Amino acid sequence: MHCVRKIADDLYWVGANDRHTTLFENIHPIPNGVSYNSYLLLDEKTVLFDCVDWSAAPQLVENVEYLLQGRELDYIVLHHLEPDHGAGLWAVLQKWPQAKLVSSLAAQRFLDQFGFAPMASETITAKEGEGLSFGKHAITFYAAPMVHWPDVMVSFLEPEGILFSADAFGTFGALNGRIFNDELDFPHHWLPEARRYYTNIVGKYGPQVQALLAKAEKLDVKMICPLHGPVWRTDLAWFLDKYDRWSRYEPEDRAVLVVYGSMYGGTEQAAEALAAALVERGVAVSLYDVSTTHVSQLVAESFRCSHIVLASVTYNMDFYPPMRDYLEDMKALGLKGRTFALLENGTWAPNAGKLMEAFVTGELGGTVLEEKVTMRSTLPGTQAEQLTALADALAASVKG
Ligand code: FEO
């Protein structure tokens, strides 16, 4: 059965939702699924903007076939060829082999490497500032390399002012019939997953996202059609501001993220006591067990919060391995500019604090509060002053 939604005059969403894949890129959990967005323009020429994952290709073909009603497909514009979009191209070209394929030069090379487009009748290389006219509508291409692959480009459809934004402005989550941002409660129910998507998939490429935002600023964008998640037709400035902050690595909230690594509960108890003391001081706090929280969630929260407490046991004279994995991920994604506070534990030789401090100052460009808690196995009441001092220092720093 076809499943399509009208986006604008002559333009339709023809993508598909995936609720079966458990790990996006075989790394990131997607408990709410994900959508692969494709769009079909029915003008004097017919144009398919992007394809879908291989698993969703039958749905895409059925949707396109339904709307074409026997017409030929003239163009396929591929803004990004990563297999969650490019793999479905093979099925589309089998059905409409005469379609002209439009993509960046880098995409053509990668398509060959993946073996996705052996049957394209003609390939057109999209170049910065150039475009194509389809009748009443025309598009202009803009390169967006490394947002987040080298092949990425976006295009601007006129006269409607629609930005086909590739992975930019995408979100985890299946659409469940709702296609526009104003058909769902994005700020409350979708923003955390949008942040987890951006920070983990695109987060490393902040400067490249800034370059794309600068190009978009010069266009009169009225609607954004990404490759994942809802189409934006209201509150564009609100979401653009999120992208601006994330790509500048600026925190969204003056808030404390507490991440603890605990083996037998002592460090966990101390982390909870610190969180409670912070809440008593009017500070917004979130707290996670580094061993049981997926690192993609920790990364997203680290982008959101201005302050991060690292509470770790000492393990083989290093800090806790899951804590190292988390910090290494933050380093790989380029997060910087956070204020850290440290709580270390060690039954016979607490050593985690000094090593975490070296990591966050050296690798993450962070600053570390002078106040620190050092504990041996558990935190006795006689050390309550240390915890109080750390909570006071954190509260003062958060409140500025
Ligand atoms: Fe949704 Fe980079 O592919």
Residues whose N, C-alpha, C, O or C-beta is under 5 A from the ligand:
A	BS01	FEO	E82 D84 D167
